[in-house]
Amino acid sequence: MAELRLPAAFHPIQPGITRGFGYNHSHYRLPWVAVSLGGTRGEPGVDGMMLERLRDVVLFVAGIIAVGALILAAYEGFNQRVASATFLGALGVVCTFMLFMPKLEVFKVWGMEARLVRTLDRAEEIIGKLRRLSLISARTGYMQLAWGNRMASPSAKEKQSVLDEIDAQLAELQVSPSERDAITRQFVQIIAFDFLQIFARAIQQYGAILFQNLQDKASASNSEEDREAVRLHSEKKTAWHNRTTDPDVFSRLETLDLGKEIDREMPVEWLDEPARIQAELFKTELLALLKACQQKGGFTREAAEYYDNYSARNNDKAKLVFGPIVGGPK
């Protein structure tokens, strides 16, 4: 398998073996690009190992030349041999430059200046780019799971399991709470919308159960009073339906307030006092679940189970909430 070695700036600083002049050779890698063949992933091939050793030898020799050239340059300078002193001094500087180039930011000599990017600065820049890419990836993940096919999608528990992994990645990258809140806000608002739908459908189902009970009673008694009760309930339910029908509720997603939307959905036209008390308890339950979701930035375990249990089982939830009234489970 072919392996491409990137410039040294892309490699993290790792401890190496002390050789030659006592420096850690892995700290002073030259920004060469070498290609080696063979070997498995993560392991250098034979050619790669040879190039590593060759580089160590070159650096070792460069270090010896640098020290020797600078000493000889000083000697030649004291003996007024300017040309040879200049040449040896330049050779020493070049060899020194080769050794320490990856660690220098500014190098000046004899009026010339070279600016180099330090390995650490380059690594921080790369980490910054990865962090921004992770933010984009996280935002995309939340958006896809929030806006995914709502006719057939993973369970809330499965969705949140994926998002928890994304949250762990964001935490490792030290994403600020405000940045994470901006990413998760839309997902949490859709949780609020889904809880509103659970409330509205359960109320509608309770209204249908109540209407059927009234009709059964009127048929059994055949009394005018019971038939009038059916007619009045039908009129009140129609008035409630006309008042609460709102095809644009999803367009208000960004500013949706679950408490206010439930109050608007509450069927005050036909709820009696016992049913109203049960509906208020239902509302309190949903608001408590949503508050925990807002604090987490996604489904809590309890909220995910609640959504999975009742998002498509309106009849069960209606009987659970209004059981004492309609004869369902208490």
N, C-alpha and C positions, 0 to 999 in steps of 0.2 A: 504494500500500500504506500502510495506517495504521501509524503508529509511536508507541509510548507511551514517553515519557521518564520514567524513574523518578526519585525524589528524588536530590539531589546526593550523599547519603551512600552511594548504591549505585555511584557512579561512581569509578573509580580516579583518583588525582591524576596529571595529565599536564601536561607543560609547555605553557604558552600564550604568547600574545603580550603583551608589556608595553605597557600603555596608561595614559593618564591620570596617576595618581600614582605610577607605577612598580611597582605590584604585579602579580603574575601573576593575571590575572582568572580563570583556570580553577581557582585554589585557593580561590576565594571564591564558589562557586556557591550561590545560595539554594535551599532545598529545595522548589522548585516542581515541579509536575507539569504538563507541557505536552504537547499532542497535536498532531502535525504530519501532514499528508497529503502523499502523493507521495514520490518518491525511492525508491531501491533499498535493500535491506537493508544496514545499516552506513553509509548515506549519508543525511543529512538532506534532507527535501523543501524546497520553496520556502518554505512556511509555517514549517518548522523553522528555516531559516536566518534568516528575518525575526525570529522570536522570540529567537534567539541574539543577534542584533544589538540588538534592543530591550532585552534584559536587560543587555547591555554598556552601552548608553546610560543605563539606569536606575541601574546601579551607578556609572557615571561621575558622573552628576548627584548621586547620593546622597553620593558622596565630596566633591564641591564644597560641597554644602549642609552636610555635617557640619563641614568645616573652617570655612566662613564662619559657621555658627551658633555654634560654640564661640568663635570670635574675637569675634563681636558680643555673645555672652553675657558674656564677660569685660569688654568695654567697657561694657555696660549695668550690670554689677555695680559697676564703679568709679564710675559715675555715680548710684548708689543707686536705679536703676530695677529693683526686685526682680522685679516681675511679668514684664516683658519679658525680663529676664535668665534667669528660671526657664524661661520658654517656649522661648527660644533654646537654653538648655542641654539641655532635654529633647529638642528637635528634633535637636541635634547627637548626643546619645547614641543616639537611635533610628536615625539614619542610620548611625552607626558600628556599631551592633548589626547592622544589615542587612548591612553589608560583611563583618564578621568572624564572624557567627553560625555558619557551618559549621565554623569552627576553634576555637570556644570550648567549654570544658567547664563552667565556672562563670562566670556574669556577675552582678556585684553593683553596684548603684547606689542611693543614697538609701534604704537599708534594704530594698530589694527584691532578690531573688535568683532567677536563672533558671539551670537546669541543662540543658545541651545535650549531645547525644552527638557526640563528635568523629568526623570522617570516618574517621580511621585506626582508632579503636576499633570503629566499626561494620563496617569492612572486615574487621578481624580476627575479629569475631564471625561474619560470613558465611563466612569461610574455615574457621573452626572447625566450622560446621554442614556445610559441604561435605566437610570431612575425615571427620566422623562418618558422613555419607551414603556416602562412598567406602568406609569400613570395612564398612558394612552390605552395600554392593554387592559388595565383594570376598568377604565371607563367603558371600553367596548364590551367587556364581559358583563358588567352590570346592565348595560343598555340591551344587549342581546337577550339576556335572561328576563329582563323586564318586559321587553316588547316582543318576545318570541310568540310563536303560534299558540294562541290562547285556547284553541279548540282541542289541541292535543299536545301537552307539554309535560316536562318532568314534574314530579311532585315538588311542593314547596321545600320539603326536607332535602331532596336531592339538589335542588337549585342552591339552597343555602350552604350545603356541603361544599359545592364548588366555590362559592363566594367566600367562604371561610378560608379556603386555601389562598385565594387572592388577597384577602386581608392579612394573612400571615406574611405574604411576600411584601406587601406595602409596609408592614411593621418592620421587617428586616431592613428595608430601604429608608426607614425613618421618615416616612411621609407624614406631614403634619396633620393634626386632627381636622383643621379647616379644609385642607385639600381632600382628605378622605370624605368629609361630610358633603363636599360638592359632588364627589363621584357617586355617593350612595343615595343622595336626596331623591332622585327620580324613582329609584327602586322602592324606597320607603313610601313615597307618595302613592305608588301603585298598590302597595300593601294596604294603605288606607282605603283606596278605591275598592279593592277586593273585599275588605271588611264591610264597606257600605253595601256592596252587592249581597253579601250574606245576610245582612239585616233586612234589606228591602225584600229579598226573596222569601225569607222566613215570615215576614209580616204578610206578604201576599198569600203565602200558603196558609197561614192562620186565618186570614179573611175567607179563603175558599172553604176551609174546614168549618168555620163558624156558619157560613152561608148554607152549607150542606146540612149541618145540624138543624138550622132553622127550617129548612125545607122538609126534612124528615119529620120534624115535630108537627109542622102544619099539615102534612099529608096524613099523619097518624090521628091528629085531633079533628082535622077538617073544620077548624074554628076560624072565624073571621079575624079574631085577634092575632092568631099565629100567622095567618096569611098577610096581615098588615105588617107584622114584624119582619117578614121576608122582604116585602116591598120597601120598607124604610131602610133596611140594611143595604139593599141593592142600590138605592138612591145615594145613600151616604158613601158607599164604597166607590160609586162612579164619580162623585164629587171629589173624593180623595185622590182617585186615579188621575183625574184631570188636573188637579192642583200640583201633584208631585211629578207628573211626566216631564222629564227634562232630557232631551236627546243630547244636550251640550255639556252634560256634567263632566264627561271625560276631558273636554277642552279646558276645563278649569283645574286640571290635574296639579299644576305647579302651586296653586294657591288653595287646593282643596282642604277644608277643615272638617274632619270626620264628625266631630260633635255637632257642628252646625248642620251638616248634611243629614245626619240622623234626625235632628229636630225637625228639619223640613220634611223628611220622609215619614215622621210619626203620624199615624192615622187617627188624629184627635177627633175626626168626624164620627167615627164609629167604635172607638175603643171605650169600654166601660172602665171603671176605676180599678178592679182587680187586674184586668189585662194591661192597663196603662202602667201599673206598678211593675209587672213582669217585663214589659217592654223597656222601662227605665233601667232595670237590672241588666237586661240584655245589652243596652247601650253602654253601661258602666263597664261590663265585661270586655267589650270590644275596645273601648278607649284605653283600658289598662293594658291590654295586649299590644295595642299600637304604641303606647308610650315606651314599653320595653323594647319594641322593634326600633323606635327612633333612637333610643340610647345606644343600641348595638350597631345600628346602621344596616339592618337586615332582619330576617326572621329569627326570632328566638326559637328554641326547641318547642316550647309550648305553643307559640303562635303558628309554627309550621304544622304541627299536629292538628291544631284547631282548624286551620285552613284546609288541610287535606281531608279532614273528617266531614266538614260541613259546606265546602264550596259548591258541591254538587248534590247535597242531600238536604234539600230545603224542607222536605216533609219531616225528616227526623229532627231537625233543629227547631222547627215550629212546635212540634209536640213536646220537645224537651223544655222549651221556654214556657209554653202555654199549657203544659200538661195538666195542671190542676184545674184548668178551665175547660179544655176540650176532651178531657178523659184520657190523656196520654200519660207517659211515665212522669212521675214526680221527681 
